[in-house]
Amino acid sequence: MKVCSKCGYDLPASAWSCPSCGEPIPHNLGNIPDDTPIEKKPSSSIDSAKIWKAVFEKMPAPVQVLLKKCGQNAFIQIALQKIGRLPKAVKIVGLLCLIVAAATTVHAITADEIALKSQANEFLTARNTILLGSTDTSAMGKVGQNLMPAYKHEYMDVLLSTGAKNIHTQGDLAKNIKVNAELQSINIDSDKQHATVNYSLTLPINLETSSPNNQVQIPLKNGEMQMEWIKLDGKWYFSGEKIVD
């Protein structure tokens, strides 16, 4: 119990002044508990969901579609669940690893499609040139190097004979025909060894002089052209075609 130094009045421990004479009572401020709430520092944790959203939105639309499909894979869903139970720093590393893995897959698929698109465009241009009666050796070479080996001789024979018939039937008209071939789609099978490349063909007249006795028919007419391709030893080869009116 404290007493007032001025009047001797008994003071309660919590008093800041004497109730009797009003004398201020000194206190040791170091002993007074500080009830002021401690200001919390802003969290330095990184929101992995926001990082993924920001990265995802910057990706091209085809890549976004592919990654969405990957997200539906059961294995990847399990991996994401496991990452979700890890510490934040490890989550970020795991998320980045998944992004890198997905990007690598996308790059491989895109590279395959680019290579096939280049070959298909080159092949189709050379094929149409020969069908219009040209005997250009460079066009023949481009067709030949893209043909599946087992299919090569039969296809080249029919292609050259069909071109000769077209020039004989149509004369100079065949040489002046302009063929518009617009790429519609490239579909690579899940085995990565078979593919279909689709074109829309537009030209002023149809050239259909392939002999019905030949198994291989190589017409040049308006319609949707479906080209079949197969990969052998890492290279794509043309293996067949048909045009749907």
JOHU-V400045 format. One record per residue. N is the residue number from 1. RES is the residue in one letter. SS is DSSP state (a for helix, b for strand, c for the rest). Layout:
# JOHU-V400045
n=<N,N>
res=<RES,RES>
ss=<SS,SS>
This chain:
# JOHU-V400045
n=<1,2,3,4,5,6,7,8,9,10,11,12,13,14,15,16,17,18,19,20,21,22,23,24,25,26,27,28,29,30,31,32,33,34,35,36,37,38,39,40,41,42,43,44,45,46,47,48,49,50,51,52,53,54,55,56,57,58,59,60,61,62,63,64,65,66,67,68,69,70,71,72,73,74,75,76,77,78,79,80,81,82,83,84,85,86,87,88,89,90,91,92,93,94,95,96,97,98,99,100,101,102,103,104,105,106,107,108,109,110,111,112,113,114,115,116,117,118,119,120,121,122,123,124,125,126,127,128,129,130,131,132,133,134,135,136,137,138,139,140,141,142,143,144,145,146,147,148,149,150,151,152,153,154,155,156,157,158,159,160,161,162,163,164,165,166,167,168,169,170,171,172,173,174,175,176,177,178,179,180,181,182,183,184,185,186,187,188,189,190,191,192,193,194,195,196,197,198,199,200,201,202,203,204,205,206,207,208,209,210,211,212,213,214,215,216,217,218,219,220,221,222,223,224,225,226,227,228,229,230,231,232,233,234,235,236,237,238,239,240,241,242,243,244,245>
res=<M,K,V,C,S,K,C,G,Y,D,L,P,A,S,A,W,S,C,P,S,C,G,E,P,I,P,H,N,L,G,N,I,P,D,D,T,P,I,E,K,K,P,S,S,S,I,D,S,A,K,I,W,K,A,V,F,E,K,M,P,A,P,V,Q,V,L,L,K,K,C,G,Q,N,A,F,I,Q,I,A,L,Q,K,I,G,R,L,P,K,A,V,K,I,V,G,L,L,C,L,I,V,A,A,A,T,T,V,H,A,I,T,A,D,E,I,A,L,K,S,Q,A,N,E,F,L,T,A,R,N,T,I,L,L,G,S,T,D,T,S,A,M,G,K,V,G,Q,N,L,M,P,A,Y,K,H,E,Y,M,D,V,L,L,S,T,G,A,K,N,I,H,T,Q,G,D,L,A,K,N,I,K,V,N,A,E,L,Q,S,I,N,I,D,S,D,K,Q,H,A,T,V,N,Y,S,L,T,L,P,I,N,L,E,T,S,S,P,N,N,Q,V,Q,I,P,L,K,N,G,E,M,Q,M,E,W,I,K,L,D,G,K,W,Y,F,S,G,E,K,I,V,D>
ss=<c,b,b,c,c,c,c,c,c,b,b,c,c,c,c,c,b,c,c,c,c,c,c,b,c,c,c,c,a,a,a,c,c,c,c,c,c,c,c,c,c,c,c,c,c,c,c,a,a,a,a,a,a,a,a,a,a,a,c,c,a,a,a,a,a,a,a,a,a,a,a,c,c,a,a,a,a,a,a,a,a,a,a,a,c,c,c,a,a,a,a,a,a,a,a,a,a,a,a,a,a,a,a,a,a,a,a,a,a,a,a,a,a,a,a,a,a,a,a,a,a,a,a,a,a,a,a,a,a,a,a,c,c,c,c,c,a,a,a,a,a,a,a,a,a,a,b,c,a,a,a,a,a,a,a,a,a,a,a,a,a,a,a,a,a,a,a,a,a,a,c,a,a,a,a,c,c,c,c,b,b,b,b,b,b,b,b,b,c,c,c,c,c,b,b,b,b,b,b,b,b,b,c,c,c,c,b,c,c,c,c,c,c,c,c,c,c,c,c,b,c,c,b,b,b,b,b,b,b,b,b,b,c,c,b,b,b,b,b,b,b,b,b,b,c>
